Amino acid sequence: MNTARPGGTTGAPAPLHIGGLERLSLVDWPGELAAVVFCQGCPWACHYCHNPHLIPFGQGEGPEWPEVLGWLERRRGLLDAVVFSGGEATVQPALLPAVQAVRALGFKTGLHTGGPHPGRLAALLPWLDWVGFDFKAPFDAYAPVTQTHHGHRARESMRLLLASGTPYEIRTTWHPALLPEAALHTMARTLREAGCSRWVLQRFRADGCASERLRNLPVGEPPLEALRAEAGLEIIVR
């Protein structure tokens, strides 16, 4: 666990806008017993998103942050970690004090992010024990997946993450209609050149996806052997 404590105020944080709370997860931070706080709001609208109810900004349908914090106080010694997910958690200025408050309770802290706000990610990294980074597409071709042109922001966020020394997982949700084989090869080369050794390809999940087109198209299997041969990466399909 990262024990560094940057300077700054660690008092009661401003409330987060929460879309949901998963009280126990074995998959959102591999190897840890984690609670997951789903933060409301996302600047992207990924076609394959299976949590589209978390995209709109606002309070969300989850509990209030003080209620979550009180529940976490009672779970000390029973949970290992808390993961802040979304939506996109870094859109909320209240995220940093919330992470600090969770660390003060003795939990490890994790973050799921696509990296749309590199400056906010930089401020968070010293307080995080792990980051699950969603590498959406080749950085110059984010719009077909996210419906925004923020690939340059994601590129800078990945650079900051890799330079920080914070443990991480790079993962990509794959659907061949959005990421054809050529795009996957470009992404594999990007990761190799960045010094990454492991890449998780997440299977498209039809449940919750608002795109009827994606739900009805065949998915098949990614070209794992070709990707591994070209990039020399450990590639895991999950």
DRENDO-1510 file (C-alpha; in Angstrom, 1 decimal, always signed):
<recs>
REC; n; res; u; v; w
REC; 1; MET; +0.0; +0.0; +0.0 .
REC; 2; ASN; +1.2; +3.5; -0.9 .
REC; 3; THR; +1.9; +5.2; +2.4 .
REC; 4; ALA; +2.9; +8.6; +1.1 .
REC; 5; ARG; +0.8; +11.5; +2.3 .
REC; 6; PRO; +1.1; +14.6; +0.3 .
REC; 7; GLY; +0.6; +17.9; +2.0 .
REC; 8; GLY; -2.8; +19.5; +2.0 .
REC; 9; THR; -6.1; +19.5; +3.9 .
REC; 10; THR; -7.5; +16.1; +4.8 .
REC; 11; GLY; -10.7; +17.3; +6.6 .
REC; 12; ALA; -14.3; +16.4; +5.8 .
REC; 13; PRO; -14.6; +16.3; +2.0 .
REC; 14; ALA; -17.3; +17.9; -0.1 .
REC; 15; PRO; -20.0; +15.4; -1.1 .
REC; 16; LEU; -19.6; +13.4; -4.2 .
REC; 17; HIS; -22.4; +12.9; -6.7 .
REC; 18; ILE; -22.9; +9.1; -6.5 .
REC; 19; GLY; -24.7; +7.0; -8.9 .
REC; 20; GLY; -24.4; +3.7; -7.0 .
REC; 21; LEU; -22.5; +1.7; -4.4 .
REC; 22; GLU; -21.3; -1.9; -4.8 .
REC; 23; ARG; -20.6; -3.1; -1.3 .
REC; 24; LEU; -18.4; -6.0; -2.2 .
REC; 25; SER; -16.6; -6.7; -5.5 .
REC; 26; LEU; -13.9; -9.3; -6.3 .
REC; 27; VAL; -13.4; -8.1; -9.9 .
REC; 28; ASP; -13.1; -4.3; -9.9 .
REC; 29; TRP; -9.6; -4.4; -8.4 .
REC; 30; PRO; -8.2; -7.9; -9.1 .
REC; 31; GLY; -6.9; -9.5; -5.9 .
REC; 32; GLU; -8.6; -7.1; -3.5 .
REC; 33; LEU; -11.9; -7.2; -1.6 .
REC; 34; ALA; -13.3; -3.9; -2.6 .
REC; 35; ALA; -16.3; -1.6; -2.3 .
REC; 36; VAL; -17.0; +0.4; -5.5 .
REC; 37; VAL; -18.3; +3.9; -5.5 .
REC; 38; PHE; -19.8; +4.7; -8.8 .
REC; 39; CYS; -19.5; +8.4; -9.4 .
REC; 40; GLN; -22.2; +10.2; -11.5 .
REC; 41; GLY; -21.3; +11.9; -14.7 .
REC; 42; CYS; -19.1; +11.3; -17.7 .
REC; 43; PRO; -17.9; +13.6; -20.5 .
REC; 44; TRP; -17.8; +10.7; -22.9 .
REC; 45; ALA; -20.7; +8.6; -24.4 .
REC; 46; CYS; -19.0; +5.3; -25.4 .
REC; 47; HIS; -21.2; +3.3; -27.7 .
REC; 48; TYR; -20.6; +0.1; -25.7 .
REC; 49; CYS; -21.2; +1.7; -22.3 .
REC; 50; HIS; -23.1; -0.7; -20.1 .
REC; 51; ASN; -23.8; +1.9; -17.4 .
REC; 52; PRO; -25.4; +4.7; -19.5 .
REC; 53; HIS; -27.4; +5.9; -16.5 .
REC; 54; LEU; -24.2; +7.2; -15.0 .
REC; 55; ILE; -23.4; +9.5; -18.0 .
REC; 56; PRO; -25.7; +12.4; -17.1 .
REC; 57; PHE; -24.3; +14.9; -14.6 .
REC; 58; GLY; -26.1; +15.5; -11.4 .
REC; 59; GLN; -26.7; +13.8; -8.0 .
REC; 60; GLY; -27.4; +10.4; -9.3 .
REC; 61; GLU; -29.4; +7.7; -7.6 .
REC; 62; GLY; -26.9; +6.5; -5.1 .
REC; 63; PRO; -26.5; +7.2; -1.5 .
REC; 64; GLU; -25.1; +10.5; -0.2 .
REC; 65; TRP; -21.3; +10.6; +0.4 .
REC; 66; PRO; -21.6; +11.0; +4.2 .
REC; 67; GLU; -23.7; +7.9; +4.3 .
REC; 68; VAL; -21.1; +6.0; +2.3 .
REC; 69; LEU; -18.3; +7.2; +4.5 .
REC; 70; GLY; -20.2; +6.2; +7.7 .
REC; 71; TRP; -20.7; +2.7; +6.2 .
REC; 72; LEU; -17.0; +2.4; +5.4 .
REC; 73; GLU; -16.1; +3.3; +8.9 .
REC; 74; ARG; -18.0; +0.2; +10.0 .
REC; 75; ARG; -16.3; -2.0; +7.4 .
REC; 76; ARG; -12.7; -1.4; +8.5 .
REC; 77; GLY; -11.0; -4.7; +8.9 .
REC; 78; LEU; -13.5; -6.4; +6.6 .
REC; 79; LEU; -12.8; -4.7; +3.3 .
REC; 80; ASP; -9.3; -4.2; +1.7 .
REC; 81; ALA; -10.0; -1.3; -0.6 .
REC; 82; VAL; -12.4; +1.2; -2.1 .
REC; 83; VAL; -12.5; +1.8; -5.9 .
REC; 84; PHE; -13.9; +5.0; -7.3 .
REC; 85; SER; -15.5; +4.3; -10.7 .
REC; 86; GLY; -18.1; +5.8; -12.9 .
REC; 87; GLY; -19.2; +7.3; -15.1 .
REC; 88; GLU; -15.8; +9.1; -14.9 .
REC; 89; ALA; -14.9; +9.8; -11.4 .
REC; 90; THR; -12.3; +12.5; -12.2 .
REC; 91; VAL; -15.0; +14.9; -13.5 .
REC; 92; GLN; -15.8; +15.6; -9.9 .
REC; 93; PRO; -13.7; +18.1; -7.9 .
REC; 94; ALA; -14.7; +16.4; -4.7 .
REC; 95; LEU; -12.9; +13.2; -5.7 .
REC; 96; LEU; -9.6; +14.1; -4.2 .
REC; 97; PRO; -10.9; +14.9; -0.7 .
REC; 98; ALA; -13.0; +11.8; -0.9 .
REC; 99; VAL; -10.0; +9.6; -1.7 .
REC; 100; GLN; -8.1; +11.2; +1.2 .
REC; 101; ALA; -10.9; +10.5; +3.6 .
REC; 102; VAL; -11.0; +6.9; +2.6 .
REC; 103; ARG; -7.2; +6.5; +3.0 .
REC; 104; ALA; -7.5; +8.1; +6.4 .
REC; 105; LEU; -9.8; +5.2; +7.4 .
REC; 106; GLY; -7.0; +2.7; +6.4 .
REC; 107; PHE; -8.3; +1.4; +3.1 .
REC; 108; LYS; -6.4; +1.1; -0.1 .
REC; 109; THR; -7.7; +3.4; -2.8 .
REC; 110; GLY; -8.2; +2.6; -6.4 .
REC; 111; LEU; -9.5; +4.5; -9.4 .
REC; 112; HIS; -11.1; +3.5; -12.7 .
REC; 113; THR; -10.5; +6.2; -15.3 .
REC; 114; GLY; -10.3; +6.9; -19.0 .
REC; 115; GLY; -8.1; +9.9; -18.4 .
REC; 116; PRO; -10.2; +12.9; -19.7 .
REC; 117; HIS; -8.7; +15.2; -17.1 .
REC; 118; PRO; -4.9; +14.7; -16.8 .
REC; 119; GLY; -4.4; +17.6; -14.4 .
REC; 120; ARG; -6.9; +16.1; -11.9 .
REC; 121; LEU; -5.3; +12.6; -12.3 .
REC; 122; ALA; -1.9; +14.0; -11.6 .
REC; 123; ALA; -3.2; +15.4; -8.3 .
REC; 124; LEU; -4.8; +12.1; -7.4 .
REC; 125; LEU; -2.0; +9.7; -8.2 .
REC; 126; PRO; +0.1; +10.3; -5.0 .
REC; 127; TRP; -3.0; +9.2; -3.0 .
REC; 128; LEU; -3.9; +6.1; -5.1 .
REC; 129; ASP; -2.7; +2.5; -4.7 .
REC; 130; TRP; -3.9; +1.3; -8.0 .
REC; 131; VAL; -5.5; +2.6; -11.3 .
REC; 132; GLY; -7.5; +0.7; -13.8 .
REC; 133; PHE; -6.9; +2.7; -17.0 .
REC; 134; ASP; -9.4; +2.4; -19.9 .
REC; 135; PHE; -7.5; +2.7; -23.1 .
REC; 136; LYS; -10.4; +3.3; -25.5 .
REC; 137; ALA; -8.9; +3.4; -29.0 .
REC; 138; PRO; -5.8; +4.6; -30.8 .
REC; 139; PHE; -5.3; +8.1; -29.4 .
REC; 140; ASP; -5.9; +9.8; -32.7 .
REC; 141; ALA; -9.2; +7.9; -33.2 .
REC; 142; TYR; -11.2; +8.3; -30.0 .
REC; 143; ALA; -14.3; +9.9; -31.5 .
REC; 144; PRO; -15.7; +6.6; -33.1 .
REC; 145; VAL; -15.7; +5.1; -29.6 .
REC; 146; THR; -16.3; +7.9; -27.1 .
REC; 147; GLN; -18.0; +10.4; -29.4 .
REC; 148; THR; -15.5; +13.1; -28.4 .
REC; 149; HIS; -12.0; +14.1; -29.6 .
REC; 150; HIS; -10.2; +13.7; -26.2 .
REC; 151; GLY; -7.6; +11.2; -27.3 .
REC; 152; HIS; -4.8; +13.7; -26.6 .
REC; 153; ARG; -6.0; +14.0; -23.0 .
REC; 154; ALA; -6.1; +10.3; -22.6 .
REC; 155; ARG; -2.6; +10.1; -24.0 .
REC; 156; GLU; -1.3; +12.6; -21.4 .
REC; 157; SER; -3.1; +10.8; -18.6 .
REC; 158; MET; -1.5; +7.5; -19.6 .
REC; 159; ARG; +1.9; +9.1; -19.7 .
REC; 160; LEU; +1.4; +10.5; -16.2 .
REC; 161; LEU; +0.2; +7.2; -14.9 .
REC; 162; LEU; +3.1; +5.2; -16.2 .
REC; 163; ALA; +5.6; +7.8; -14.9 .
REC; 164; SER; +4.1; +7.8; -11.4 .
REC; 165; GLY; +5.1; +4.3; -10.4 .
REC; 166; THR; +1.5; +3.7; -9.2 .
REC; 167; PRO; +0.4; +0.1; -9.9 .
REC; 168; TYR; -2.0; -0.1; -12.8 .
REC; 169; GLU; -3.9; -2.2; -15.3 .
REC; 170; ILE; -4.4; -1.1; -18.9 .
REC; 171; ARG; -7.6; -2.5; -20.3 .
REC; 172; THR; -9.7; -2.0; -23.4 .
REC; 173; THR; -13.3; -3.0; -24.1 .
REC; 174; TRP; -13.3; -4.6; -27.5 .
REC; 175; HIS; -16.1; -4.8; -30.1 .
REC; 176; PRO; -14.9; -5.4; -33.7 .
REC; 177; ALA; -17.4; -2.8; -35.1 .
REC; 178; LEU; -15.6; -0.1; -33.1 .
REC; 179; LEU; -12.0; -1.5; -33.0 .
REC; 180; PRO; -11.1; -3.4; -36.1 .
REC; 181; GLU; -7.9; -5.5; -36.1 .
REC; 182; ALA; -5.8; -2.7; -37.4 .
REC; 183; ALA; -6.8; -0.5; -34.5 .
REC; 184; LEU; -5.9; -3.2; -32.0 .
REC; 185; HIS; -2.4; -3.6; -33.6 .
REC; 186; THR; -1.9; +0.2; -33.3 .
REC; 187; MET; -2.9; +0.1; -29.7 .
REC; 188; ALA; -0.6; -2.9; -29.0 .
REC; 189; ARG; +2.4; -1.0; -30.5 .
REC; 190; THR; +1.5; +2.1; -28.4 .
REC; 191; LEU; +1.6; +0.0; -25.2 .
REC; 192; ARG; +4.9; -1.7; -26.2 .
REC; 193; GLU; +6.5; +1.6; -27.0 .
REC; 194; ALA; +5.3; +3.0; -23.6 .
REC; 195; GLY; +6.9; +0.2; -21.8 .
REC; 196; CYS; +3.8; -1.7; -20.8 .
REC; 197; SER; +4.0; -5.5; -20.6 .
REC; 198; ARG; +0.4; -6.5; -20.0 .
REC; 199; TRP; -2.9; -5.6; -21.6 .
REC; 200; VAL; -6.4; -6.7; -20.7 .
REC; 201; LEU; -9.0; -7.0; -23.4 .
REC; 202; GLN; -12.5; -6.9; -21.9 .
REC; 203; ARG; -15.3; -8.7; -23.7 .
REC; 204; PHE; -18.2; -6.5; -24.9 .
REC; 205; ARG; -21.2; -6.8; -22.6 .
REC; 206; ALA; -24.6; -6.5; -24.2 .
REC; 207; ASP; -26.3; -6.1; -20.9 .
REC; 208; GLY; -27.1; -2.5; -20.3 .
REC; 209; CYS; -25.7; -1.3; -23.7 .
REC; 210; ALA; -28.0; +1.2; -25.3 .
REC; 211; SER; -26.8; +0.5; -28.8 .
REC; 212; GLU; -29.1; -2.0; -30.5 .
REC; 213; ARG; -26.6; -2.2; -33.4 .
REC; 214; LEU; -23.7; -3.3; -31.2 .
REC; 215; ARG; -26.0; -5.7; -29.3 .
REC; 216; ASN; -27.0; -7.4; -32.5 .
REC; 217; LEU; -23.7; -7.7; -34.3 .
REC; 218; PRO; -21.5; -10.8; -33.8 .
REC; 219; VAL; -18.4; -10.2; -31.7 .
REC; 220; GLY; -16.2; -13.3; -32.1 .
REC; 221; GLU; -12.7; -13.4; -30.6 .
REC; 222; PRO; -9.8; -10.8; -30.8 .
REC; 223; PRO; -6.7; -11.8; -32.9 .
REC; 224; LEU; -4.7; -12.6; -29.8 .
REC; 225; GLU; -1.9; -14.6; -31.4 .
REC; 226; ALA; -1.2; -11.9; -34.0 .
REC; 227; LEU; -1.2; -9.2; -31.3 .
REC; 228; ARG; +1.1; -11.1; -29.0 .
REC; 229; ALA; +3.5; -11.9; -31.8 .
REC; 230; GLU; +3.7; -8.3; -32.9 .
REC; 231; ALA; +3.8; -6.5; -29.6 .
REC; 232; GLY; +5.3; -9.0; -27.2 .
REC; 233; LEU; +2.7; -8.2; -24.7 .
REC; 234; GLU; +0.9; -10.5; -22.2 .
REC; 235; ILE; -2.7; -10.1; -23.4 .
REC; 236; ILE; -5.5; -11.4; -21.2 .
REC; 237; VAL; -9.1; -11.6; -22.3 .
REC; 238; ARG; -11.6; -11.0; -19.5 .
</recs>
